[in-house]
Every structure is written in C-alpha cells, then in structure tokens.
Amino acid sequence: MKKKLFVLCLAMILVLPSVALGAGGAKDTVVFAAYADIKDWDPSVAFSLEIAMLVSVYEPLVWYTPPGSAEQLRPALATSWETSDDGLIWTFHLRKGVKFHDGEPFNAAAVKYSIDRTMKMKKGAYYIWSPVTEIKVVDDDTVQFLLKEPAPIDLIASSQYGAYIFSPKAGEKGTDWFMQGNAAGTGPYMVDSWEKSQQVVLKKFADYWGGWDGNHFDRVVLKIVLEKSTQVQMIKSGEADFASLPPIDSLPALKKAPGVEVILSESWMNSSFLINTKKFPTDNAKIRQALCHAWDYNSVVNSIYNGLATVAEGPVPKTMWGHNPNLPKYEFNLEKAAQLIKESGIAKEKLKLTLAYIGTSQEYENCAQLLQANLAKIGVQLELLPGPWGTIWDKAKNLDTAPNLQSMTWWPTYPTPNDWLLGMFKTEEKALFNLSHYSNPEVDALIVEGVKMEGIDRNAAVKAYQNAQRKIVEDAPAIFYADRISYRVKRSSVKGYVYNPAYNGEFFYQLYRE
C-alpha cells in the first residue's frame, strides 16, 4: 500500500526471528523488535514499513520537526533554502563535506540524480514531485527546483518517502542491487547485513557528518518478530529495547513491568472503512450514509482501541493542520440507519455487502465484527473477507473484484492535509489508494486549489482543504472512525526518544543508553 501502507499491513510475511547479533541491554547496540521485514530496499520505491530502515540510512534535504518545536523544519542535507516571490523557484544550499556510504561525495548533482530517478521510476511516492518541471544544478553546493505551479517544496523535501538522497553510483546499479539488501545513503548508519525475514543489522557510518560523541548506539538490530506475544516477552526480558507493535491489551501489564516504559503520543494515523461508491448497493448515497450511522464510534475507540484513539472527524486527523473542525457528524443511530435504507429504495433482501480487512490485525477483525453485528440488527447482511494486505489491496483496486467496504489506516507521506485528500479521494483513472472509487469534480478542484496555494498562501490552502473535507463527509465515501494514538514500548534504559508523527520510524541516532 501506501507506505506507508497501512498500519499492520505487512504482518503476514513475517516469521520468527533468528538469534540476534547482540542483545538488548548492550551499551553499544539497540535492538528493535519489528513486525515486518524490509519489502523494498530501493529508496526511490520504498513506501511502507521500510521507514524503519530509511530514516537511519538515508537523509532528505530537510527534516520535519515534532509538533511544538520552535521551527517546523530543520536542516538535513540542506543548510538553508528559499523560494521566489511567485513560488515557482526553490533554491536549496547544501551541506558541505558530506560523504555517501560508498565513499562518493554528496553534492547538487547527487540531489538532482536521486529525485530525477524517483520521478522517472513512477513508483512509491514519486507523485509528491509532480509540480517539479526541472531540477537545476547551480553549482556543487546549490540546487534549484523549477515548478509549473506553486508548491511547498520544503515540506515535500521532508517527506518520509520518495525524498531521500542516495549515491548516483549506487543508483546506476539499479533496483536489483538495492533489493539484495544494499544501500548507499548519507545517514548515521549503514547496512551491515540482512537475513531475509530474520533481521537487518545496521552499523555506524564512521564518516557521518553529524559526528559521534559517545552518546549514540554503534549498532542497530532490526529483528523481525511475527508473534506479538514474543515482542512482549522480549521487552520484558530486555532482549529487545523497542517493540514496534505489541498487542494493545498488553500495555497495562507492560506499564507495570520493571524497566519498561510505554509512551503515548498523538499521531497522524487515522483509520476508516472506505465505502465503494461504484459498486451496488453502496453506489447509493443513502446506503453509504446509513452505514455511517450504523457504526458505534465511541465503543470502538473506548473498547476495541482501549482508549488509544479518539473519534475521527472526517478524513484529515484532528491533529493535522488544515483539519476542518466543523464537519457534519454521523452519530451512532440504528433507527436513522434503517430510515436511510428505506429512503434508498433498495429492498433489504438485496443488501448483501462485503467488507475486506487485514486478517492479521485483531483490531481490524473486532471492528469488522462489530459492524457486521450492528447491520444484522437492521436486516443487512455483511460478509467479512479477511486476508493479507497485498491480496485485498489488489482486489480493491479492481471494480470487478472490489468489496463494498475496505479497511484502511493512513498516515502522511509528508505533513500536509492534501496527502489524505489527494491520496484517497481525488479522482483516479486507475485506482491506487482511492479504494472508494470516489469521484467528485468539485472535490478534485478544491484539492488542486489547496495544493497550488499551499506553497504561497497557507490560509487559502486551508480554506480549500476544509471545503473539500466538508463535501467528502457529505458524500459519505467512508466511515471515518478513529484518529489513532501512537504507542511505543521501550526499555527505560534507552534515552533520547522523541516521537515525531511525520515519520513512522525511530531515529536511532538520537538514542543512547544510560
């Protein structure tokens, strides 16, 4: 999927880990119990849980800072940047003296090569660069982005996918070379080894421009752990320093475990059921609105997510700038749902719906069963179709095989409301993530307007995005049900951790052990 793709979406490929190289608790090694292997090693393509590796091995031109920081962006491979008055030229001044892991020098030509290659491959998050018409090398330390229309290139350059700079020498070796577990970035860590479906080992890059002062881990072990219960035991025993996604119901016990810390943070992840607007009977707006009223919003966030979520208000999370706080609300009301079904003119015996969800997620399964039970109370049949993400995503993209409803958890490629709107609700000639198969010219125009204005007039962009959100909610192409609260479980001996919702991975370089 996206990325991104969905939270929990790749768990089906995992197997139990091998014996780790090193163990949690070692002064120079941090062990991360991950629930997914690296699917795509090519930084031009990687678009999902690869972020666990990407943010340590590669760097973009700028980093997005955690909410509440003094500045929204901080320098990475660029030390400063500016845009022309018309927003059509962005100039980035690059950090000097930086090397890639393969010994090649970092310069403006490498920036141009990396992003040009990403755009040409047309995979992963390449679309974020669509406003760019040309990347111009001014000199070794200066690069310009020429745009066909204004766009927030500074935000785009901070993306957690599609914006990493890599060695041109490595890029010329091609995707096959990357997919063997190879990498050549500028980040603090370089790839030491990869045992497929077992573990990835990163080691410090001695020539990293940020330096090494002793308050860093020399080595990072990403262990692939299928069983969530195994993750829990690894954290408790100290075999792992981080667990990527232990069961929600394990958190109360983990909070009480000696030497364990559970950190809760507002995230930009939100969950929904996308409703197919082109498939009978959910092509009827009254049926879609009925489904929204058949959803028990509060029970989901309080019981299924154990309070680690809040009720969503539309497609954009409440914690994201540009969210519309004044949207129409669908309250849980089965009588209202039944009335809307009656108004649709569709006989109940024809209301046989299907819902696909990722079968490895207990939360998704519980949500699906809850909706099934609620609909049964008003005479609507809902068939549940669990399966691995890759399979159900492929089916959902094709109208001939798509279900009526599809589980989705989304987080942004880069920090902007348009990521949700453009990614899931703008008209697609060939469906990628618009699994509602939703198309509304008015919404399309508002999204395009927001994107155009985002780089030059943030207030105008917000207005366009908020109007688009209102129309989407009215059309009901989804049940928006949960803005997720992020949780991280780690050993308390590991210090320096700061959650950043712009990146669904850990910045291991910032961590150290007391």
C-alpha positions, 0 to 999 in steps of 0.5 A, a space after each residue: 500500500 501506501 507506505 506507508 501502507 497501512 498500519 499492520 499491513 505487512 504482518 503476514 510475511 513475517 516469521 520468527 526471528 533468528 538469534 540476534 547479533 547482540 542483545 538488548 541491554 548492550 551499551 553499544 547496540 539497540 535492538 528493535 523488535 519489528 513486525 515486518 521485514 524490509 519489502 523494498 530496499 530501493 529508496 526511490 520505491 520504498 513506501 511502507 514499513 521500510 521507514 524503519 530502515 530509511 530514516 537511519 540510512 538515508 537523509 532528505 534535504 530537510 527534516 520535519 520537526 515534532 509538533 511544538 518545536 520552535 521551527 517546523 523544519 530543520 536542516 538535513 542535507 540542506 543548510 538553508 533554502 528559499 523560494 521566489 516571490 511567485 513560488 515557482 523557484 526553490 533554491 536549496 544550499 547544501 551541506 558541505 563535506 558530506 560523504 555517501 556510504 560508498 565513499 562518493 561525495 554528496 553534492 547538487 548533482 547527487 540531489 538532482 540524480 536521486 529525485 530525477 530517478 524517483 520521478 522517472 521510476 513512477 513508483 512509491 511516492 514519486 507523485 509528491 514531485 509532480 509540480 517539479 518541471 526541472 531540477 537545476 544544478 547551480 553549482 556543487 553546493 546549490 540546487 534549484 527546483 523549477 515548478 509549473 505551479 506553486 508548491 511547498 517544496 520544503 515540506 515535500 523535501 521532508 517527506 518520509 518517502 520518495 525524498 531521500 538522497 542516495 549515491 548516483 553510483 549506487 543508483 546506476 546499479 539499479 533496483 536489483 542491487 538495492 533489493 539484495 539488501 544494499 544501500 548507499 545513503 548519507 545517514 548515521 548508519 549503514 547496512 551491515 547485513 540482512 537475513 531475509 525475514 530474520 533481521 537487518 543489522 545496521 552499523 555506524 557510518 564512521 564518516 557521518 557528518 553529524 559526528 559521534 560523541 559517545 552518546 549514540 548506539 554503534 549498532 542497530 538490530 532490526 529483528 523481525 518478530 511475527 508473534 506479538 506475544 514474543 515482542 512482549 516477552 522480549 521487552 520484558 526480558 530486555 532482549 529487545 529495547 523497542 517493540 514496534 507493535 505489541 498487542 494493545 491489551 498488553 500495555 497495562 501489564 507492560 506499564 507495570 513491568 520493571 524497566 519498561 516504559 510505554 509512551 503515548 503520543 498523538 499521531 497522524 494515523 487515522 483509520 476508516 472503512 472506505 465505502 465503494 461508491 461504484 459498486 451496488 448497493 453502496 453506489 447509493 448515497 443513502 446506503 453509504 450514509 446509513 452505514 455511517 450511522 450504523 457504526 458505534 464510534 465511541 465503543 470502538 475507540 473506548 473498547 476495541 482501541 482501549 482508549 488509544 484513539 479518539 473519534 475521527 472527524 472526517 478524513 484529515 486527523 484532528 491533529 493535522 493542520 488544515 483539519 476542518 473542525 466543523 464537519 457534519 457528524 454521523 452519530 451512532 443511530 440504528 433507527 436513522 440507519 434503517 430510515 436511510 435504507 428505506 429512503 434508498 429504495 433498495 429492498 433489504 433482501 438485496 443488501 448483501 455487502 462485503 467488507 475486506 480487512 487485514 486478517 492479521 490485525 485483531 483490531 481490524 477483525 473486532 471492528 469488522 465484527 462489530 459492524 457486521 453485528 450492528 447491520 444484522 440488527 437492521 436486516 443487512 447482511 455483511 460478509 467479512 473477507 479477511 486476508 493479507 494486505 497485498 491480496 485485498 489491496 489488489 482486489 480493491 483496486 479492481 471494480 470487478 473484484 472490489 468489496 463494498 467496504 475496505 479497511 484502511 489506516 493512513 498516515 502522511 507521506 509528508 505533513 500536509 492535509 492534501 496527502 489524505 485528500 489527494 491520496 484517497 479521494 481525488 479522482 483516479 483513472 486507475 485506482 491506487 489508494 482511492 479504494 472508494 472509487 470516489 469521484 467528485 469534480 468539485 472535490 478534485 478542484 478544491 484539492 488542486 486549489 489547496 495544493 497550488 496555494 499551499 506553497 504561497 498562501 497557507 490560509 487559502 490552502 486551508 480554506 480549500 482543504 476544509 471545503 473539500 473535507 466538508 463535501 467528502 463527509 457529505 458524500 459519505 465515501 467512508 466511515 471515518 472512525 478513529 484518529 489513532 494514538 501512537 504507542 511505543 514500548 521501550 526499555 527505560 534504559 534507552 534515552 533520547 526518544 522523541 516521537 515525531 508523527 511525520 515519520 513512522 520510524 525511530 531515529 536511532 541516532 538520537 538514542 543512547 543508553 544510560 
